[in-house]
């Protein structure tokens, strides 16, 4: 078999079981692809020796005939996941040199299933960003290019390294995290599949916190089937995470029948934004028609508080971030600034955080501290929490009418050029999350999958939002849409 790094998880799993390939073969193919892809800046802490050791162990396990589906599959791990003995710095200078003495629950679950870690992947600093331009490691570059144009494009954020690595076949799949769209938006920009499960489905223990009531881990893969396989391995109740849900983990792959006859798909009128590009509108209409042709009922619905979602999100998320990031003070671990004679602990805090945090993180910490301050707590933070409750209720009322899933665009545009929004009003960058933040505010599962190309040859994605804890049903609807869309395009290799 050739080009082993281009296989899907499902293809690799079947080949491994048949003895047509070994995990070490797959791993070496991915390591070779990674070494030749420095221009993408996706992998920031490669772990080739560890990967080879894990691959050999996986091959031995497969030979015994009792290996799980993920056994032997080479993965990239987002730098937000703590991995024992491996640098885990959330793309921030303030965590430079930090090597955890523990393993995040999600990565431990994957390793227990026999998965192989190729290394840590680039991301926006502390997962704050929509373009992977806030990383201390430098920008990630999308493997896709506009037709006839060599302008480097963003892979999206914050899981931009994960999206770029999967799209460029540097790994078979990758972990991501999603606080306001950070799995789904980069998946759409890079032409891959990404699912954010229901809040509480995957443990947050050992994942560097951004906004604790919004963060959720999920897989970024080459297909819906792969997402189902990997998600099952990542999930599970974790007593170390007080927000981890004690629900049984179903066989998500077994739910992929592709039969959605009789399902009701909602189309929310509030997502038809002013100025939406015609290509996005057409993709959305085409997606609805594909689902209708597959036997689903398409129903217009209303989510009336959607227009307040972005303002509410950009109050709640920075508020939680300012609280979570207070622990980075130069005392226990990570970066500590050099102090002048006479400096005290206050100066150490100030200098360490000024040197360690990048501009976007500083901005959000300042915003969060402001909205939590005594004079503004009720005016901003409490009001945003009330809006969040209304947004969640909108979804509950729609699902109560018999709607099984909701179809929306994943992003308001295709991937834009690196630097194009850097000097713009930060709000313009935040608008990239306009279709995704509601899902996090309501704690619902959402999946983005590629459904077409724009006029310049860049991938465009659609999003499906499901009922809480019904990831299997959501994945099956996505599977039907994936088969109807027939998206098989890959970026032309330039790196």
The 8 nearest C-alpha neighbors of each residue, nearest first, counted from 0:
[[1, 3, 2, 20, 19, 14, 24, 6],
 [0, 2, 3, 4, 5, 28, 6, 25],
 [3, 1, 4, 5, 0, 28, 6, 25],
 [2, 4, 5, 1, 6, 25, 28, 0],
 [3, 5, 29, 2, 28, 6, 168, 170],
 [6, 4, 168, 3, 2, 7, 171, 170],
 [7, 5, 4, 3, 10, 11, 8, 171],
 [6, 8, 10, 9, 171, 11, 221, 5],
 [9, 7, 11, 225, 10, 12, 171, 6],
 [8, 10, 12, 7, 11, 225, 13, 224],
 [11, 9, 7, 13, 12, 8, 6, 14],
 [10, 12, 14, 8, 13, 9, 6, 15],
 [13, 11, 9, 15, 10, 14, 8, 16],
 [12, 14, 16, 10, 15, 11, 17, 9],
 [15, 13, 11, 17, 19, 16, 12, 20],
 [14, 16, 12, 18, 20, 13, 17, 21],
 [17, 15, 13, 18, 14, 12, 61, 19],
 [18, 16, 14, 15, 19, 13, 20, 12],
 [17, 19, 15, 16, 20, 14, 21, 62],
 [20, 18, 14, 17, 15, 21, 16, 0],
 [19, 21, 15, 18, 14, 24, 22, 25],
 [22, 20, 24, 23, 15, 58, 25, 18],
 [21, 23, 71, 25, 54, 24, 58, 26],
 [22, 24, 26, 54, 21, 25, 27, 55],
 [25, 23, 21, 27, 22, 26, 28, 20],
 [26, 24, 22, 28, 23, 27, 3, 29],
 [25, 27, 23, 29, 28, 24, 73, 22],
 [26, 28, 30, 24, 29, 25, 23, 31],
 [29, 27, 25, 31, 26, 4, 30, 3],
 [28, 30, 32, 4, 26, 169, 31, 27],
 [29, 31, 33, 27, 32, 28, 26, 34],
 [30, 32, 34, 28, 29, 33, 27, 35],
 [33, 31, 29, 35, 169, 30, 34, 28],
 [34, 32, 30, 36, 169, 35, 31, 29],
 [35, 33, 31, 32, 36, 30, 37, 29],
 [36, 34, 32, 33, 37, 31, 494, 38],
 [37, 35, 33, 38, 34, 39, 494, 32],
 [36, 38, 40, 39, 35, 34, 33, 41],
 [37, 39, 36, 40, 494, 140, 35, 41],
 [38, 40, 140, 37, 41, 139, 36, 141],
 [41, 39, 139, 37, 38, 42, 140, 138],
 [40, 42, 160, 121, 39, 120, 139, 164],
 [43, 41, 120, 119, 40, 121, 44, 45],
 [42, 44, 120, 121, 119, 45, 41, 40],
 [43, 45, 119, 118, 42, 46, 86, 120],
 [46, 44, 118, 47, 117, 119, 43, 42],
 [45, 47, 118, 117, 49, 48, 50, 44],
 [48, 46, 50, 49, 45, 117, 51, 30],
 [49, 47, 51, 50, 46, 52, 53, 117],
 [48, 50, 52, 46, 51, 47, 53, 116],
 [51, 49, 47, 53, 116, 117, 48, 52],
 [50, 52, 54, 48, 53, 49, 47, 55],
 [51, 53, 49, 55, 54, 50, 48, 56],
 [52, 54, 56, 50, 51, 55, 115, 57],
 [55, 53, 57, 51, 23, 22, 56, 52],
 [56, 54, 58, 52, 57, 53, 23, 51],
 [55, 57, 53, 59, 54, 58, 60, 52],
 [58, 56, 54, 71, 60, 55, 59, 113],
 [59, 57, 61, 55, 60, 56, 22, 62],
 [60, 58, 62, 56, 57, 61, 55, 63],
 [59, 61, 57, 63, 62, 58, 66, 56],
 [62, 60, 58, 66, 64, 63, 59, 57],
 [61, 63, 59, 64, 60, 58, 65, 66],
 [64, 62, 60, 61, 65, 59, 66, 58],
 [63, 65, 61, 62, 66, 60, 16, 59],
 [66, 64, 63, 61, 60, 67, 62, 70],
 [65, 67, 61, 60, 70, 64, 68, 113],
 [68, 66, 70, 69, 112, 65, 113, 61],
 [67, 69, 70, 12, 66, 228, 112, 9],
 [70, 68, 114, 72, 67, 112, 113, 71],
 [71, 69, 113, 114, 67, 112, 68, 72],
 [70, 72, 22, 57, 114, 113, 54, 115],
 [71, 73, 114, 69, 70, 115, 74, 8],
 [74, 72, 115, 26, 116, 171, 170, 114],
 [75, 73, 116, 173, 172, 170, 115, 117],
 [74, 76, 173, 117, 118, 116, 119, 170],
 [77, 75, 119, 174, 120, 173, 118, 78],
 [76, 78, 120, 79, 119, 174, 175, 80],
 [77, 79, 89, 119, 120, 80, 87, 121],
 [78, 80, 89, 207, 77, 206, 81, 87],
 [81, 79, 206, 78, 77, 103, 82, 205],
 [80, 82, 103, 205, 87, 102, 206, 99],
 [81, 83, 102, 85, 80, 84, 99, 103],
 [84, 82, 101, 102, 99, 100, 85, 81],
 [83, 85, 98, 99, 100, 82, 86, 101],
 [84, 86, 98, 83, 82, 87, 99, 44],
 [87, 85, 98, 97, 88, 96, 84, 44],
 [88, 86, 81, 78, 98, 89, 97, 85],
 [87, 89, 94, 90, 91, 95, 86, 97],
 [88, 90, 79, 78, 125, 91, 124, 87],
 [91, 89, 124, 134, 88, 135, 122, 123],
 [92, 90, 124, 93, 89, 135, 88, 94],
 [93, 91, 355, 95, 94, 135, 356, 334],
 [92, 94, 355, 334, 91, 333, 95, 356],
 [95, 93, 333, 88, 92, 97, 91, 334],
 [94, 96, 92, 333, 97, 93, 88, 334],
 [95, 97, 94, 333, 98, 86, 88, 334],
 [96, 98, 94, 95, 333, 86, 87, 88],
 [99, 97, 86, 84, 85, 87, 96, 100],
 [100, 98, 83, 101, 84, 81, 97, 82],
 [99, 101, 83, 84, 98, 102, 82, 81],
 [100, 102, 83, 99, 82, 103, 81, 205],
 [101, 103, 82, 83, 81, 107, 104, 205],
 [104, 102, 205, 81, 106, 105, 204, 107],
 [103, 105, 107, 106, 204, 108, 202, 102],
 [104, 106, 108, 233, 107, 103, 109, 202],
 [107, 105, 109, 108, 103, 104, 110, 102],
 [106, 108, 104, 110, 109, 105, 111, 102],
 [109, 107, 111, 105, 106, 110, 233, 104],
 [110, 108, 106, 112, 107, 111, 114, 232],
 [109, 111, 113, 114, 107, 112, 108, 106],
 [112, 110, 108, 113, 109, 107, 114, 106],
 [113, 111, 109, 110, 70, 67, 69, 114],
 [114, 112, 70, 110, 111, 57, 71, 69],
 [115, 113, 110, 70, 72, 71, 109, 69],
 [114, 116, 73, 53, 50, 72, 74, 54],
 [117, 115, 74, 50, 118, 73, 75, 114],
 [118, 116, 50, 46, 75, 74, 47, 45],
 [119, 117, 45, 46, 44, 116, 75, 76],
 [118, 120, 76, 44, 78, 77, 42, 43],
 [119, 121, 42, 77, 160, 78, 41, 43],
 [120, 122, 160, 41, 43, 42, 78, 77],
 [123, 121, 157, 158, 160, 159, 131, 134],
 [122, 124, 131, 134, 157, 126, 133, 128],
 [123, 125, 90, 134, 126, 91, 133, 127],
 [124, 126, 89, 127, 123, 209, 90, 91],
 [127, 125, 123, 157, 124, 128, 122, 209],
 [128, 126, 125, 123, 124, 157, 360, 359],
 [127, 129, 157, 123, 156, 130, 126, 131],
 [128, 130, 156, 155, 157, 131, 428, 431],
 [129, 131, 155, 156, 153, 132, 128, 154],
 [132, 130, 123, 156, 159, 122, 157, 133],
 [131, 133, 138, 130, 134, 123, 137, 139],
 [134, 132, 123, 124, 131, 128, 135, 359],
 [135, 133, 123, 124, 90, 136, 137, 132],
 [134, 136, 90, 91, 137, 92, 133, 124],
 [137, 135, 134, 90, 138, 121, 43, 40],
 [138, 136, 134, 135, 139, 132, 133, 40],
 [139, 137, 132, 131, 140, 134, 136, 40],
 [138, 140, 40, 39, 41, 131, 160, 159],
 [141, 139, 39, 153, 152, 154, 151, 138],
 [140, 142, 154, 143, 153, 152, 163, 139],
 [143, 141, 490, 167, 163, 140, 144, 39],
 [142, 144, 490, 141, 457, 189, 145, 491],
 [145, 143, 146, 149, 142, 148, 152, 151],
 [144, 146, 455, 148, 456, 147, 457, 143],
 [145, 147, 455, 148, 456, 144, 457, 149],
 [146, 148, 145, 149, 144, 455, 150, 456],
 [147, 149, 145, 146, 150, 144, 151, 455],
 [148, 150, 151, 144, 147, 145, 146, 152],
 [151, 149, 148, 152, 416, 144, 145, 417],
 [152, 150, 416, 417, 149, 140, 144, 153],
 [153, 151, 416, 417, 141, 415, 140, 414],
 [152, 154, 417, 155, 141, 130, 140, 416],
 [155, 153, 141, 159, 185, 188, 189, 163],
 [156, 154, 185, 130, 159, 153, 129, 131],
 [157, 155, 129, 130, 159, 158, 131, 181],
 [156, 158, 123, 126, 181, 122, 128, 159],
 [159, 157, 156, 122, 161, 175, 160, 181],
 [160, 158, 156, 154, 162, 155, 161, 157],
 [159, 161, 41, 121, 120, 163, 122, 162],
 [160, 162, 164, 158, 159, 173, 163, 120],
 [163, 161, 159, 165, 160, 164, 186, 185],
 [162, 164, 166, 160, 141, 165, 161, 167],
 [165, 163, 169, 161, 167, 162, 166, 41],
 [164, 166, 168, 162, 167, 163, 172, 170],
 [167, 165, 163, 168, 164, 189, 162, 191],
 [166, 168, 164, 165, 169, 163, 142, 490],
 [169, 167, 165, 170, 5, 166, 4, 164],
 [168, 170, 164, 33, 29, 32, 167, 165],
 [171, 169, 168, 74, 172, 29, 165, 73],
 [170, 172, 74, 73, 7, 8, 165, 4],
 [173, 171, 220, 74, 170, 165, 219, 75],
 [174, 172, 75, 74, 219, 161, 76, 218],
 [173, 175, 218, 76, 77, 219, 217, 75],
 [176, 174, 217, 158, 182, 216, 218, 77],
 [175, 177, 216, 215, 182, 217, 181, 158],
 [176, 178, 181, 182, 180, 215, 214, 179],
 [179, 177, 214, 213, 180, 181, 439, 215],
 [178, 180, 436, 177, 439, 181, 435, 432],
 [181, 179, 435, 183, 177, 184, 182, 178],
 [180, 182, 177, 157, 156, 158, 183, 184],
 [183, 181, 177, 180, 193, 175, 184, 176],
 [182, 184, 186, 447, 180, 193, 185, 181],
 [183, 185, 187, 186, 180, 181, 182, 155],
 [186, 184, 155, 188, 187, 154, 156, 183],
 [185, 187, 191, 183, 189, 184, 193, 188],
 [186, 188, 460, 184, 185, 190, 189, 459],
 [189, 187, 185, 414, 186, 154, 190, 413],
 [190, 188, 186, 187, 191, 154, 162, 166],
 [189, 191, 449, 458, 187, 188, 186, 166],
 [192, 190, 186, 221, 189, 449, 448, 220],
 [193, 191, 448, 220, 186, 447, 222, 219],
 [194, 192, 219, 183, 447, 186, 182, 446],
 [195, 193, 446, 217, 445, 196, 218, 447],
 [194, 196, 217, 445, 444, 446, 177, 216],
 [197, 195, 444, 194, 200, 198, 217, 445],
 [196, 198, 444, 443, 200, 442, 467, 468],
 [197, 199, 442, 200, 215, 196, 443, 213],
 [198, 200, 243, 244, 201, 242, 197, 202],
 [199, 201, 197, 198, 234, 244, 196, 243],
 [202, 200, 234, 199, 216, 235, 233, 203],
 [201, 203, 243, 204, 237, 240, 104, 105],
 [202, 204, 206, 205, 240, 201, 215, 216],
 [205, 203, 202, 206, 240, 103, 104, 239],
 [204, 206, 103, 81, 80, 203, 207, 104],
 [207, 205, 80, 203, 204, 79, 81, 208],
 [208, 206, 79, 205, 80, 209, 89, 81],
 [207, 209, 206, 210, 211, 323, 214, 125],
 [208, 210, 320, 125, 211, 323, 126, 207],
 [211, 209, 319, 320, 316, 213, 212, 214],
 [210, 212, 213, 214, 208, 209, 319, 323],
 [211, 213, 210, 214, 319, 198, 440, 316],
 [212, 214, 178, 439, 211, 210, 215, 440],
 [215, 213, 178, 211, 177, 210, 212, 176],
 [214, 216, 177, 176, 198, 178, 213, 195],
 [217, 215, 176, 175, 201, 177, 195, 214],
 [216, 218, 195, 175, 194, 176, 174, 196],
 [219, 217, 174, 175, 226, 193, 230, 173],
 [220, 218, 193, 173, 192, 172, 174, 175],
 [219, 221, 172, 192, 222, 226, 225, 191],
 [220, 222, 191, 192, 7, 225, 165, 172],
 [223, 221, 225, 224, 220, 192, 226, 191],
 [222, 224, 226, 225, 478, 227, 192, 474],
 [225, 223, 227, 226, 222, 252, 228, 9],
 [224, 226, 228, 222, 227, 223, 8, 220],
 [227, 225, 223, 229, 224, 228, 220, 230],
 [226, 228, 251, 224, 252, 230, 225, 229],
 [229, 227, 225, 226, 231, 230, 252, 224],
 [228, 230, 232, 226, 231, 227, 225, 218],
 [231, 229, 233, 227, 232, 228, 226, 218],
 [230, 232, 229, 234, 233, 228, 227, 251],
 [231, 233, 229, 230, 234, 109, 108, 112],
 [234, 232, 230, 105, 231, 108, 109, 229],
 [235, 233, 201, 231, 232, 200, 230, 248],
 [234, 236, 201, 248, 237, 200, 233, 202],
 [235, 237, 245, 243, 244, 238, 246, 202],
 [236, 238, 239, 240, 243, 202, 235, 104],
 [237, 239, 240, 241, 236, 243, 245, 242],
 [238, 240, 237, 241, 204, 243, 202, 104],
 [241, 239, 243, 238, 242, 204, 237, 202],
 [240, 242, 243, 239, 238, 237, 244, 202],
 [243, 241, 240, 199, 244, 202, 203, 198],
 [244, 242, 199, 240, 202, 241, 236, 237],
 [245, 243, 199, 246, 236, 200, 242, 237],
 [244, 246, 236, 243, 247, 235, 237, 200],
 [247, 245, 244, 248, 236, 235, 200, 468],
 [246, 248, 249, 245, 235, 236, 244, 234],
 [249, 247, 235, 246, 231, 234, 250, 251],
 [250, 248, 251, 247, 231, 471, 253, 252],
 [251, 249, 253, 252, 231, 248, 254, 471],
 [250, 252, 471, 227, 254, 253, 249, 231],
 [251, 253, 227, 254, 255, 250, 228, 224],
 [252, 254, 251, 250, 255, 256, 471, 249],
 [253, 255, 252, 251, 471, 256, 475, 472],
 [256, 254, 475, 253, 252, 257, 478, 474],
 [255, 257, 258, 254, 475, 253, 478, 479],
 [256, 258, 479, 255, 475, 478, 259, 476],
 [259, 257, 256, 260, 479, 293, 475, 476],
 [260, 258, 262, 295, 294, 261, 257, 476],
 [261, 259, 294, 295, 262, 258, 293, 296],
 [260, 262, 295, 259, 294, 296, 263, 258],
 [261, 263, 295, 259, 260, 296, 403, 264],
 [264, 262, 296, 402, 403, 295, 297, 261],
 [265, 263, 297, 404, 405, 402, 403, 298],
 [264, 266, 405, 298, 299, 300, 297, 402],
 [265, 267, 299, 300, 406, 405, 298, 268],
 [268, 266, 300, 301, 269, 270, 299, 265],
 [267, 269, 270, 271, 301, 266, 300, 299],
 [270, 268, 271, 267, 302, 305, 301, 303],
 [271, 269, 268, 272, 267, 407, 434, 305],
 [272, 270, 269, 268, 273, 275, 267, 280],
 [271, 273, 270, 275, 274, 269, 411, 268],
 [274, 272, 275, 271, 276, 270, 269, 411],
 [273, 275, 276, 272, 277, 271, 411, 280],
 [274, 276, 272, 273, 277, 411, 279, 280],
 [277, 275, 278, 279, 274, 280, 412, 411],
 [276, 278, 280, 279, 281, 275, 282, 274],
 [279, 277, 281, 276, 280, 282, 453, 454],
 [280, 278, 282, 276, 277, 281, 283, 275],
 [281, 279, 277, 283, 278, 282, 284, 276],
 [280, 282, 284, 278, 283, 279, 285, 277],
 [283, 281, 285, 279, 280, 284, 286, 278],
 [282, 284, 286, 280, 281, 285, 408, 279],
 [285, 283, 281, 287, 286, 282, 288, 280],
 [284, 286, 282, 288, 287, 283, 281, 289],
 [287, 285, 289, 283, 288, 284, 282, 290],
 [286, 288, 284, 290, 285, 289, 291, 283],
 [287, 289, 291, 285, 286, 290, 292, 284],
 [290, 288, 286, 292, 291, 287, 483, 285],
 [289, 291, 293, 287, 292, 288, 295, 480],
 [292, 290, 295, 288, 294, 293, 289, 296],
 [291, 293, 289, 294, 290, 288, 295, 287],
 [294, 292, 290, 291, 295, 289, 260, 259],
 [295, 293, 260, 291, 292, 259, 261, 290],
 [294, 296, 291, 262, 260, 261, 290, 263],
 [295, 297, 263, 291, 264, 262, 298, 261],
 [298, 296, 264, 263, 265, 291, 295, 287],
 [297, 299, 265, 264, 266, 300, 296, 263],
 [300, 298, 266, 265, 267, 297, 268, 301],
 [301, 299, 267, 266, 265, 298, 268, 302],
 [300, 302, 267, 303, 268, 269, 299, 397],
 [303, 301, 393, 304, 305, 267, 269, 300],
 [302, 304, 305, 301, 269, 393, 306, 390],
 [303, 305, 306, 390, 307, 302, 389, 308],
 [306, 304, 308, 307, 303, 302, 269, 390],
 [305, 307, 304, 308, 309, 303, 269, 310],
 [306, 308, 305, 310, 304, 309, 311, 386],
 [309, 307, 311, 305, 306, 310, 437, 312],
 [308, 310, 312, 311, 307, 313, 433, 436],
 [311, 309, 313, 312, 308, 307, 314, 383],
 [312, 310, 383, 308, 314, 309, 313, 307],
 [311, 313, 309, 315, 314, 310, 316, 308],
 [314, 312, 310, 311, 316, 315, 309, 317],
 [313, 315, 311, 312, 316, 317, 318, 380],
 [316, 314, 318, 312, 317, 313, 311, 319],
 [315, 317, 210, 319, 318, 313, 312, 314],
 [318, 316, 367, 320, 363, 319, 315, 314],
 [367, 319, 317, 315, 321, 320, 316, 314],
 [318, 320, 210, 322, 316, 317, 321, 323],
 [321, 319, 317, 323, 209, 210, 322, 318],
 [320, 322, 364, 367, 318, 324, 319, 323],
 [321, 323, 319, 320, 325, 324, 318, 368],
 [324, 322, 320, 325, 321, 319, 208, 326],
 [323, 325, 326, 321, 322, 327, 320, 209],
 [324, 326, 322, 327, 323, 321, 328, 320],
 [327, 325, 324, 328, 323, 322, 329, 330],
 [328, 326, 325, 324, 329, 93, 352, 333],
 [327, 329, 348, 330, 326, 351, 352, 325],
 [330, 328, 335, 334, 351, 327, 331, 332],
 [329, 331, 328, 332, 335, 327, 333, 348],
 [330, 332, 329, 333, 328, 327, 326, 335],
 [333, 331, 330, 329, 334, 97, 94, 327],
 [332, 334, 94, 93, 95, 97, 96, 329],
 [333, 335, 93, 329, 94, 95, 336, 355],
 [334, 336, 329, 351, 337, 333, 330, 347],
 [337, 335, 351, 350, 338, 347, 334, 354],
 [338, 336, 335, 339, 347, 350, 351, 334],
 [337, 339, 342, 336, 347, 340, 346, 350],
 [340, 338, 342, 341, 337, 346, 343, 347],
 [341, 339, 342, 338, 343, 337, 346, 347],
 [340, 342, 339, 343, 338, 346, 344, 347],
 [343, 341, 339, 340, 346, 338, 344, 347],
 [344, 342, 346, 345, 347, 341, 338, 340],
 [343, 345, 347, 346, 348, 342, 349, 330],
 [346, 344, 348, 347, 343, 349, 342, 350],
 [345, 347, 349, 343, 348, 344, 342, 350],
 [346, 348, 344, 350, 345, 349, 351, 343],
 [349, 347, 328, 345, 351, 346, 350, 352],
 [348, 350, 346, 352, 347, 351, 353, 345],
 [349, 351, 353, 347, 352, 348, 336, 346],
 [352, 350, 336, 335, 354, 348, 353, 349],
 [351, 353, 355, 354, 349, 350, 356, 348],
 [352, 354, 350, 351, 355, 356, 349, 357],
 [355, 353, 351, 352, 356, 350, 336, 93],
 [354, 356, 93, 92, 352, 353, 351, 357],
 [357, 355, 352, 353, 360, 354, 361, 93],
 [356, 358, 360, 359, 361, 355, 133, 91],
 [357, 359, 361, 360, 362, 356, 133, 363],
 [360, 358, 362, 361, 357, 363, 133, 127],
 [359, 361, 363, 362, 357, 358, 356, 364],
 [362, 360, 358, 364, 359, 363, 356, 365],
 [363, 361, 359, 365, 360, 364, 358, 366],
 [362, 364, 366, 317, 360, 365, 361, 367],
 [363, 365, 321, 367, 361, 366, 362, 368],
 [366, 364, 368, 362, 363, 367, 361, 369],
 [367, 365, 363, 369, 364, 368, 317, 362],
 [318, 366, 368, 317, 364, 321, 370, 369],
 [367, 369, 365, 371, 366, 370, 321, 364],
 [368, 370, 366, 372, 367, 371, 365, 375],
 [371, 369, 367, 375, 376, 372, 368, 379],
 [372, 370, 376, 368, 369, 367, 318, 375],
 [373, 371, 369, 375, 370, 376, 374, 368],
 [372, 374, 375, 376, 371, 377, 370, 369],
 [373, 375, 372, 376, 377, 378, 371, 370],
 [374, 376, 378, 370, 372, 377, 373, 379],
 [377, 375, 371, 380, 370, 378, 379, 372],
 [378, 376, 381, 379, 375, 380, 382, 374],
 [377, 379, 375, 376, 382, 380, 381, 374],
 [380, 378, 382, 377, 376, 370, 381, 375],
 [381, 379, 383, 376, 382, 370, 377, 314],
 [382, 380, 377, 384, 383, 379, 376, 385],
 [381, 383, 385, 379, 384, 380, 378, 377],
 [384, 382, 311, 386, 380, 385, 381, 379],
 [385, 383, 387, 381, 382, 386, 380, 388],
 [384, 386, 382, 388, 387, 383, 381, 389],
 [387, 385, 383, 389, 388, 384, 390, 382],
 [386, 388, 384, 390, 385, 389, 440, 383],
 [387, 389, 385, 391, 386, 390, 392, 384],
 [388, 390, 392, 386, 387, 391, 393, 385],
 [391, 389, 387, 393, 392, 388, 304, 386],
 [392, 390, 441, 388, 394, 389, 393, 387],
 [391, 393, 395, 389, 394, 390, 396, 388],
 [394, 392, 390, 396, 302, 391, 395, 389],
 [393, 395, 397, 392, 391, 396, 398, 390],
 [396, 394, 392, 398, 397, 393, 399, 391],
 [395, 397, 399, 393, 394, 398, 392, 400],
 [398, 396, 394, 399, 400, 395, 402, 393],
 [397, 399, 402, 395, 400, 401, 396, 394],
 [400, 398, 396, 397, 401, 395, 402, 394],
 [401, 399, 398, 397, 402, 396, 395, 403],
 [400, 402, 399, 398, 403, 263, 397, 262],
 [401, 403, 398, 263, 404, 400, 264, 265],
 [402, 404, 263, 264, 262, 401, 398, 465],
 [405, 403, 465, 264, 464, 402, 265, 463],
 [404, 406, 265, 464, 264, 463, 266, 465],
 [405, 407, 463, 266, 462, 265, 464, 264],
 [408, 406, 462, 461, 409, 463, 283, 405],
 [407, 409, 461, 462, 410, 283, 460, 434],
 [408, 410, 462, 461, 460, 434, 447, 184],
 [409, 411, 412, 408, 184, 431, 434, 460],
 [410, 412, 431, 275, 279, 409, 408, 413],
 [413, 411, 410, 414, 279, 276, 459, 415],
 [412, 414, 459, 188, 415, 457, 458, 410],
 [415, 413, 188, 153, 152, 412, 154, 416],
 [416, 414, 152, 153, 413, 417, 419, 412],
 [417, 415, 152, 419, 153, 151, 418, 150],
 [418, 416, 152, 153, 419, 151, 415, 420],
 [417, 419, 421, 420, 416, 422, 132, 153],
 [420, 418, 416, 417, 421, 415, 422, 423],
 [421, 419, 423, 418, 422, 428, 427, 417],
 [420, 422, 418, 423, 419, 417, 425, 132],
 [423, 421, 420, 424, 419, 418, 425, 428],
 [422, 424, 420, 421, 425, 427, 428, 419],
 [423, 425, 426, 427, 422, 428, 420, 421],
 [426, 424, 428, 427, 423, 429, 421, 420],
 [425, 427, 429, 424, 428, 430, 423, 431],
 [428, 426, 430, 425, 429, 424, 423, 420],
 [427, 429, 425, 426, 430, 431, 420, 129],
 [428, 430, 426, 431, 427, 432, 425, 129],
 [431, 429, 433, 432, 427, 428, 426, 309],
 [430, 432, 429, 433, 428, 410, 411, 129],
 [433, 431, 430, 435, 434, 436, 429, 180],
 [432, 434, 430, 431, 435, 436, 309, 410],
 [435, 433, 432, 409, 436, 410, 408, 437],
 [434, 436, 180, 432, 437, 433, 438, 179],
 [437, 435, 179, 439, 438, 432, 180, 440],
 [438, 436, 440, 439, 435, 308, 441, 305],
 [437, 439, 443, 441, 436, 440, 435, 442],
 [440, 438, 442, 436, 441, 437, 213, 179],
 [439, 441, 437, 438, 442, 387, 436, 213],
 [442, 440, 391, 438, 439, 443, 437, 390],
 [441, 443, 439, 198, 440, 197, 438, 444],
 [444, 442, 197, 438, 467, 441, 439, 445],
 [445, 443, 196, 197, 465, 195, 464, 467],
 [446, 444, 464, 195, 463, 194, 465, 443],
 [445, 447, 194, 463, 462, 193, 195, 183],
 [448, 446, 462, 183, 193, 461, 192, 460],
 [447, 449, 192, 460, 461, 191, 187, 450],
 [450, 448, 460, 190, 459, 187, 191, 451],
 [449, 451, 460, 484, 486, 459, 461, 448],
 [452, 450, 459, 458, 449, 486, 453, 460],
 [453, 451, 458, 457, 456, 459, 454, 450],
 [452, 454, 456, 457, 455, 458, 278, 459],
 [453, 455, 456, 452, 457, 278, 146, 145],
 [456, 454, 145, 146, 453, 457, 452, 147],
 [455, 457, 452, 453, 454, 146, 145, 458],
 [456, 458, 452, 453, 455, 145, 413, 459],
 [459, 457, 452, 190, 451, 188, 453, 449],
 [458, 460, 451, 452, 449, 187, 413, 450],
 [461, 459, 449, 187, 448, 450, 409, 447],
 [460, 462, 408, 409, 447, 448, 407, 450],
 [461, 463, 447, 409, 407, 408, 446, 406],
 [462, 464, 406, 446, 405, 445, 404, 407],
 [465, 463, 445, 405, 404, 444, 462, 406],
 [466, 464, 404, 473, 444, 445, 467, 463],
 [465, 467, 469, 468, 443, 403, 404, 444],
 [466, 468, 443, 469, 197, 444, 465, 442],
 [469, 467, 470, 197, 466, 444, 200, 196],
 [470, 468, 471, 466, 467, 472, 473, 465],
 [471, 469, 473, 472, 468, 474, 444, 196],
 [472, 470, 251, 474, 469, 473, 254, 475],
 [471, 473, 475, 469, 474, 470, 476, 254],
 [472, 474, 470, 476, 465, 475, 471, 477],
 [475, 473, 477, 471, 476, 472, 470, 478],
 [474, 476, 255, 478, 472, 477, 473, 257],
 [477, 475, 479, 473, 478, 474, 259, 480],
 [478, 476, 474, 480, 475, 479, 481, 473],
 [477, 479, 475, 481, 476, 480, 223, 257],
 [480, 478, 257, 476, 482, 477, 481, 483],
 [479, 481, 477, 483, 478, 482, 484, 290],
 [480, 482, 478, 484, 479, 483, 477, 485],
 [483, 481, 485, 479, 480, 484, 478, 486],
 [482, 484, 480, 481, 485, 289, 479, 290],
 [485, 483, 481, 450, 486, 482, 480, 451],
 [486, 484, 482, 483, 481, 487, 450, 480],
 [485, 487, 484, 450, 488, 451, 449, 481],
 [486, 488, 485, 489, 449, 484, 190, 451],
 [489, 487, 486, 490, 190, 458, 452, 451],
 [488, 490, 491, 487, 166, 190, 143, 167],
 [491, 489, 143, 142, 492, 488, 167, 144],
 [492, 490, 493, 489, 143, 142, 144, 494],
 [491, 493, 494, 490, 142, 167, 143, 489],
 [494, 492, 491, 142, 490, 144, 143, 38],
 [493, 38, 492, 36, 39, 142, 35, 37]]
